[in-house]
Amino acid sequence: MGAFLNCPTELIDTILEQVSFRDLTALSLASKKLHDFATPQLYSYIDLSIHRRNARPIIHLTRSIFNNIELAKYVKSVRLRDGDEEIQKLYRGYYYDNSVPEVSSSRPTDEDGKYSPATKSICRMPEFTKFIKNTGLSYADLWIDKLRIADLNAFIALLLSRLPDLKSFRIGYAAIVPYVERSGKRNRPNIAGENQFLGKLFQSAVFNTSGHEHGLSQFQKLEEISFPGPISVDPGRNPDFCNPSDMVALLSLPSIRRIRGWCWNPSSLPWPTDLPAPAHLTSLTLTYIHVDFLAQILARTRALKTLCWNWKWIQDTHPLNTDTIDLNRFVEAVQPIRDTLEDLTIGFEFDDMSWGGIEPGMMKSLGTLHGLEGFTNIKRFQAPLGVLLPDWEWYAGADPTRRLEDSLPRNVEVVTVTDVFISDYYAYDEYEELDFVRAWLLETASTRTPRLKEVCYYLDRNDSEFEERGYEPIKQIFEGTNVRYRIIKARDEKPWETM
């Protein structure tokens, strides 16, 4: 052990980076010197499984940071994963009658602070309340009130506010999704809800300098932020990060490189004239955002290399959120990043039940993606077959003159096609879709997409006939080609683990 401790500090740090969290914890208790080496590693990457009804782990971690502010300088990444199975189901769009959990704050105990049964709140949190009051924020009193009832988001905001060197923040539904009432009805959204502490915190960092001199983080080093989109079955009254100003604040962070999130669609949103365009942003994943607002964002993100746009239609939430995806407008919106874009994903989801649970939702596709042919730097491309086979009409059937490859970037190397369900009026069945893919691979791939290396078939439908036949119909379309292929099943993925 003595020989190990005499190694150069850089070597010890490199070795400890490979040690598990459990072993690091044990090492930190072995000696004072090992404790000094292990502590930065223990706090550099915070990875917690959180539960809606238990804010206690966040409370205790926040108190540790406040009691020893030196620990805050070690924290580079915070990941708050969804631990409840009922929350994990939301990533797959389960119906609200069965799976959306009823949420309430956990009952505080004396371990969290002096709990008062009379007021049902924590009374003894002087280090927290003093800090918040000194920031001078307009919502400081509300923030304190939420802390006293152990509101999960209020404590997460408090933790983040003390992390000046944070580089990555990822969070799941447990903190983003609002309280959902089990009433059989959905709530109309409110973009200025009182529980949106996380969005307010980032707005304060960018637009309001009053709290900075009192230790409120400005997130100058934040490179990555990730949070899930709205729940189709009930977007809720006030989901966090839903205000469009939250998205503008995130885009305006000086070091931001990757954003994965969403917001409600603004009818108009003037960008602050004194905020520079994001110089480092290279990866953007956006859900629910209307193509017109997407165009505003892309006009300022000229260094973007990866774009994932998922049009999510949730009935009756906003006039701009419709059942129609305009492909011509999308091609126009991505023109500003034509020279930098290397990885493009287009997707869509729709609410397959009305608010009353009676009428099914349907999607419509207008225009084509033919304009993407000129995006010569795109190497990876993913889209539903339903938008690659444009202008279909359910009563006309398949049109043999249409070609799937006309919607593909010319220099693409990896293409992923998805069989996501569109509507009952979609013109093509699974085998007719395969005919389009086969014609492309056998007849025009060598000239139309000469750099093609791999095709992935992403199966979103759970009742696929291909699966019953061992995927033989899909495998057969690649016979006689030099193209690699993969078959991916959506249900095998665990999206809550990537958040």
N, C-alpha and C positions, 0 to 999 in steps of 0.2 A: 504493500500500500504506500509505503514511504517513497519508493521509486516512482510510482504513478504520480504522486503529488508533486514530485520534483520535475515533472515534464513541463515543457512550455505551456503557458496558459491556453494558447490557440489550439494545441494538440488535445489538451484535456477537454476543451469545449467541443471539439470535433467528435471526440469519443462519446461524450455524454449526450450529444445530439442523437445518437443511435440507441440510447438506453430508454426502456419503456418508462411511462409515468410512474408505475408502481415501484419499479426498481430505483428510480430517481428519488422518490419519496423516502425509501429505505436508506439510500446513501446519504441523504441530507441529515439523517438522524445519527449517522455513524461518528461524525466528528465535526468540529466547528469549521475546519478548512473545507471538508467535503460539502458542508452545508452552504458555504459561500460560493462554491463552484456550481452546486446543483440548483440553487434557488433561481438564478436567471433562466435556467432551462425549464424549471417547473412552471414559471409564470409567463414564459415567452409565447406559449401556445395554449390558450384556455379553450378547452373542448368540453362543454357540459351538455348533458341530456336534461332538458328542462320539462317541467310539467305545469299545466295551467293552474292547478290547484295548490302548487307548492312553490312559493317564491323564496323559500329559505336558503337554498344553495347560493342564489344570487345575492341575497342579503348578507350572508356570511363572507362571501368573496369581496363584496363592496366594502364591508367593514375592515377587512384585512388591508385593502388598498388605502383606505383613509387613515388607518392607524400607522401605516408604514408607506409613505408616499414614494419611497425609493422603489418599491415593488412595481409601481405603475410604469416606470421607465423600461422595465423588462418586457412588458406586454406588447407583443407585435401582432397577435392574431386572436380573435375571439370568435368562437363558433358555438352557437346555442342550438343544439339539435332537438327535434321533436321526439320526446320519449314515449308519449302515450300512443297506444295503438289506434285509438279512436281519432287522434289527430292525424296520424299517418295516412288514414283512409282518405282524408280530404285531398291528398295529392292525386288521387285517382278519380275524384269527382263523384263520390258516393252520395246518395240522396240524403237530404237533411233529416228526413224522418227517422233514419236509422243510425246515422253516424256523426252528425255534427254535435259535438259535446256541449252540454250546458256548462258555462264557465262562471266561476266566482273566485275571488281572491282567497288564498289560504288564510286560515285563522292564525294570526300572529301569536307567538308565545313569548315568555320572559327571556328566552334565549336570543330573540331578535331585538329586544328592547323591553322596557317596562310596559306590559300590556294592561290596558284598563278595560275591564268587562263593561263598565258603565257606558263608555264611548265606543267600545269595540275598536280600539285603535292602539298603536304603539305611542307611548308618551315620551320615552327616553331615547331620543336620537339627536342629541345636540350637535354632533359633528356634521350630520347630514343637513339639518335645517339651517344651521349657520352658513354653511357653504352655499346653499341655494339662495338664501336671502341676500348674500353678498354679491351674487351675480347681477342683481338688478333686473332680472328678466321679468317681463310682464306677466308670465304665467307661473311665477315662483310660488305664490300662495297655493295655487291649485296643485302644483307639483308636490308640495309638502303634505297637503291633505291626502293625496294619493299614496304617498309613502306610508302614512300612518295607518292605512288600511291594507298595507302590504300589496299594493298594485304591482303586478309583475313588470310592466313596461316602465313604470316610474323608477324602479330600482335598476333596470337595465340601462336606462338613460343616465342615472346617477353614476353607474360604473363606467360607462363610455366617456362621460364628461371629464373623467380624471385620467384618461389614457392619451397623453400627448404624442406618443410614438406609434400609435396603432396603424397597422398597414392593411389588415384584412378583417372584415366583419361580415359574418354569415349568420343568418337567423331564419327560423322556420315559422310555421303557422302559430305555434304556441303563443307567440307574442304579437304577431301581425293580425291574425283574425280577430274580429271584434266579438263581443258578447252576442250570442245568437239565442233568441227566444224560441222555445219549442211551442210555437203557436200555430204551426201550419202555414204561416205567412212569412214573406220575406220583408226585410226592412229596406226602405229606400236609403241610399247612402247620404252621408253628411260629410263633406270634405273638410270641415273645420271642427271635428269632434274633440271633446275635451280629453280623450284618452290618448291622443296622438303625440305622445312625448318624444318618441324617437325621431319622427319627422321634424318636430319643432326644434329638437336639439341641433340637427344639421342645418336647419334654416338659421338658427342663432349663430352658428359658427361662421356662416358665410355672409349673412346680411346684417348681423347685429354684433358690434364689437364691445358692447357694454360689459359683458361677462368675462372677457378674455383676461383682463388684469387681475381677476380673482381666481384664476386657475381653470376656467372652463376651456376644454380642449378645442382647438381650431381645426383639428384633423388635417394638418398640413402634410402629413406623410401617408394618409389613407390611400391605398391603391386599389382595393377591391371591396365591393359591398354587394351582398346578395340577399334577396328576400322574395318569398313566393307571391304570386299574383292573387287576385280576388277569387273567392270561392263561388262557383257558378250557382250552387243551390241557395246561397244567401250571402251576397256581398257585404251585408251588415250595415249598421248605422254609421260607424266611424272607424273603419279599418285604418291601421297605421300606415304611413307612407302614401296615403291616397291623394294628398293634396298636390296638384301640379307644381306648386312652388317647392315641394320636397324634391322632386326630380330635378328642377333647375338648380337647386342647392347642391345636389350630388354631382351634377354635371360640372359645376363650377369649382369643385374642390381642386386645388392646384396640382396634386399628384395622382389623381384618379386614373386608373388604367382599365378597370373592368367593372361594369355595372350590370346587375341582373335584378330586374324589378318591374314595377308598373306604377301607374297613377290614373286617376280619373281624367277623362279627356276635357281639356279646356276649350271653350268656344274661341277664345283668343287669350294669348298670354304674351304680353310684351316682355322681351328679355331685357334685363337690366343692362344699360349701355356701358356701365363701368366694369362689367365682368368679362374677363377674357374668355375666348373659346378654349375648350379643353384640349390642351396640347399633347397630353400623353394617353388619352383614351383610345384604346385599340380594340376593345371587346365590349359589345353591347347586346344584352338580351332583354327584350321588352315584350310584355304581355298586355293585351287589352288596349294599348295605345293606338288611337286612330291614325290612319295614314297621313292625314294633314298635320297632326302634331309630330308624327314621326319625321315628316319632311323638315319641320322647323329644327328638330334636334340634329338631323343628319347634315343640315346646312352648316352646322357649327363643329361637326366632328370629322374634320377632313383627314385625320390620321387613322380612321377606323379600318381594321383588318377583318374583324369578325362581327357579323350581325345576325342575330336570331330574332325574328319578328313573328310573334304568335298572336293572330287576330282572334280575340276571345269575345264572343257575343253572349251577353247576358241580358235577357229580355227586360225592357222597361227600366233600364238604369240611367240612360243618358241618350239624348237625341242623336249624338254622333255614334253611339254604339249600335250598329245595325247588323242585320243578317247577311249583308252583302260585302264581299271582298272585291275591291276594284284593283285588278292586276295592272292595268295601264297606269293608274295613279301611283301604284307602288313602284313600278319601274322608273317613273318620273322622280319619285321621292329619293331613290337611291343614287341618282345621277351624280350628286356632289362627291360620293365616295367611290366612284367608278374606277379610279386609278389605284386605289389602295386596297379595296376589298378582296380578300382571299378566301373567306369562308362565309357562305350565306345559307341560312336556314329559314324557310317559310313554313308556318304552321297555322292551324286554326282549330279552335274548340268552339262548341256552341252549347247553349243551355238546352238540353233535350226535353225539358218540361217547362210549362208556363208557370207563372207564379201560383196559379191555382192548381197546378199539377195535372192539367187536362190536355192541352194542346201541345204537341211536340214541336220543337224548334227545328228549322231547316236553314241550310246555308245556300247562298247563291254566289256564283262566280261570274264576274264581268271582265271582258277584255282578255288579254293574253300576256304572257311573260316573254314574248318574242324579243323584246328589247334587250334582254339579258345576254343575247348572243355577243354583243360588243363588249361585255365585261371580261376582258381577256386575262385578268389576273386571278379570277376565281378558280380555285383548285378543288374546293370541297363545296358541294351543293346538296341541299336536302329540301324536298317539298312533297306535298301530297299529290298523288296521281290526279286527283280531282282538279288541281289547278294547272297541272302540266298538260291536261287534255281539255283545253278551254272551250267556251261557248257551246257547251253541250245542252241538248234539249231532250228531256225524258221520252218524248213521243217519237223522236227521230231515230233513235238507236245510234249505233256506232257509225262514224263517218270515216271511211277508209282513206280519205284524202288528208286527214289530219295526222300530224306527226308529233310524237312526244318530244323528239330531239330539237324541234324548233324553239322550245322553251328553255333549252339548256345553254349555259355559258360554253363557248367554243373550246377553251383550253382546260375544261374541268377534268380532274383526275379521279375523284371519288364522288359518286352520285348515290344518294339515299332516297329511295322512293317509298312513300308510306301509303297504306291502304285505309287511312282514317276515313270513317263513315261521314258522308256529307249530308245526304237527305234521301228520302224515299224516291225522289224524282231524278236522282242521278242516272245518267244514260247507260253507264257501263257496269257490267258485273265483273267479278274477279278475273274471269277467264278472258274477257274482252280487254281488260287492262293489260293482262299478260301479252296479248297479241301486239299491243303497241310497243311494249318493252322488247319483245322478240324481234319485231321489224327493225327497230333502232339498232339492236346489237348485231343483227345479221346482215343488214343492208347498208346502213349509213354511218355506223359508229367510227369506222376507219377514216372516213373523210370529214364527217361533221363534228366528231369529238375525238380527234386523233390521239390525244394524250390520256384517254380513259384507261384506268388501271383496275378499278374495283366498283362494283355495284352492290349496294346493301338493300335488301328488301325488308322493310320495317312493318311488321304485322301488328296493327293496332286493334283490329277486330278480334274479339274473343271467339267468335263462332266461325272462323275461317274454315272453308272446305279444304284448303290446302293442308292444314294440319292433320285432318283425318286421313289423308293420302300420303302422309310422311313428307310433305312438301315437294313431292315429285314433279308437279306441274311447274313449280318455280325453278327447280334444278334443271329441267329439260330445256328451258329457254337459253341457258348458258352453254349448252352442248355445241361444239364446233366453234367456240370463241376462245380467245386468250384472256378473257376478263375474269378476274377473281370475283367471287360473290360470297356474301354472308346473308343469313336469314336471322333477323332479330325479332324477338317477341316482346312487346311492350310490357306484358304482365310480369315478365321476369325481372324488370327493372325496379329499383327502389329509389324513387326520386327524392325522398326525404333524406337519404344518405348523402346526396350530392349537394344539398342546400347548405 
